[in-house]
Amino acid sequence: MAHGGRMVDFAGWSMPVQYSSIVDEHTATRTHAGLFDISHMGRLRFDGPGARDFLEHLLTRRVHDMRPGQIRYSLLTNDSGAVLDDVLLYALNDAAGGEYWLLVVNASNREKVVQWLQPRLVTVQGVSMTDVTRQWAMIAVQGPRAIELLQPLVDAPLTNMKYYTGVECRIAGHGGIVSRTGYTGEDGCELILGNNAVPGVWQQLIDGGAKACGLGARDTLRLEAGMPLYGHELSEEISLWYCGLGFAINLKDRSFPGRDALEMTRMCEGVTQRVGIVLDSKRVPREHFPVVNAAGQKIGETTSGTFSPTLNQPIAMAFVSAEHAAPGTSLAIDIRGKHEPGRVVALPFYKRK
């Protein structure tokens, strides 16, 4: 709020939707560096000798082969194969060399995930879970100058870090975690550190030239980058096989909740597909707008839509039937009764050089 953020309630958190304008913040992230408060994301820590095995039998993606410092995108599914959340799993070592794990979950799903995990933890030995969401804050520095601005504050060599890796380190003199991850399609890092340390780190990054950005710009950036958002492209009602996330589902020689159900429904893969659509007009599509073919017949539905500041035109992600999913296919989106023409494009809409 001290930086002029317009605050809104989001999943029980008071969060800035914007500071200046969404377009200004979006453009600053694409061209310079944007700074995001993402402390609302859930952070669940797992300790104990049984933690690796517990997580191996919990997530859709393999865990047993993860090395310290690796971060892996994965999914949580229930026994019927429905998606409870999409998550990031961090494999970390503490200062003494001890292994622990951090599961970053979506803010709106944290309580649901915790309640789903608790009875499963009771049945296993050698593993404990601690919800550290309210003790540890989380911020993201994203953009072509993000590493340059952040490096003076961090005692880890950021340019040597590979994408989807993380490490415990000192951040402006405070203990914390830095990871080469993000949700904007740009290079950058996400920082996890104690609540009391965050205001000083935030101010140092602002003083260095980063622009404070809110949830609005974060959404337009992730949409341009073709990244799914839970509640839009992912939910318990949407078949996982429609989402184009097959890389995050390891079925062979594994067991996890919903594994057998997912194998049985795998023949649905490709029947409906997540696609990108760009429109010829300036009217902006939103979620749940019908997608129609040249004859006006419904062939799908949008899941997210916005006006792209980078492309200077409206864009949307949608689920459509496979025969209409090829890039270049002409179709239209029904925006309040008018069919606005457009075409299918390959995702992502934007990919940094």
Secondary structure as UniProt FT lines:
FT   TURN            2..3
FT   STRAND          6..10
FT   TURN            11..12
FT   STRAND          13..18
FT   HELIX           22..31
FT   STRAND          34..37
FT   TURN            39..40
FT   STRAND          42..47
FT   TURN            49..50
FT   HELIX           51..56
FT   TURN            57..58
FT   TURN            64..65
FT   TURN            68..69
FT   STRAND          70..77
FT   TURN            79..80
FT   STRAND          83..93
FT   TURN            95..96
FT   STRAND          99..105
FT   HELIX           107..109
FT   HELIX           110..122
FT   STRAND          128..131
FT   TURN            133..135
FT   STRAND          136..142
FT   TURN            144..145
FT   HELIX           146..150
FT   HELIX           151..153
FT   HELIX           158..160
FT   TURN            163..164
FT   STRAND          165..171
FT   TURN            172..173
FT   STRAND          174..179
FT   STRAND          188..194
FT   HELIX           195..197
FT   HELIX           198..207
FT   TURN            208..209
FT   STRAND          211..213
FT   HELIX           215..224
FT   TURN            225..226
FT   TURN            231..233
FT   TURN            236..237
FT   HELIX           240..242
FT   TURN            243..244
FT   HELIX           246..248
FT   TURN            252..253
FT   TURN            257..258
FT   HELIX           259..264
FT   HELIX           266..268
FT   TURN            270..271
FT   STRAND          272..279
FT   TURN            287..288
FT   STRAND          290..292
FT   TURN            294..295
FT   STRAND          298..308
FT   TURN            309..312
FT   STRAND          313..321
FT   HELIX           322..324
FT   TURN            327..328
FT   STRAND          330..335
FT   TURN            336..337
FT   STRAND          338..345
//
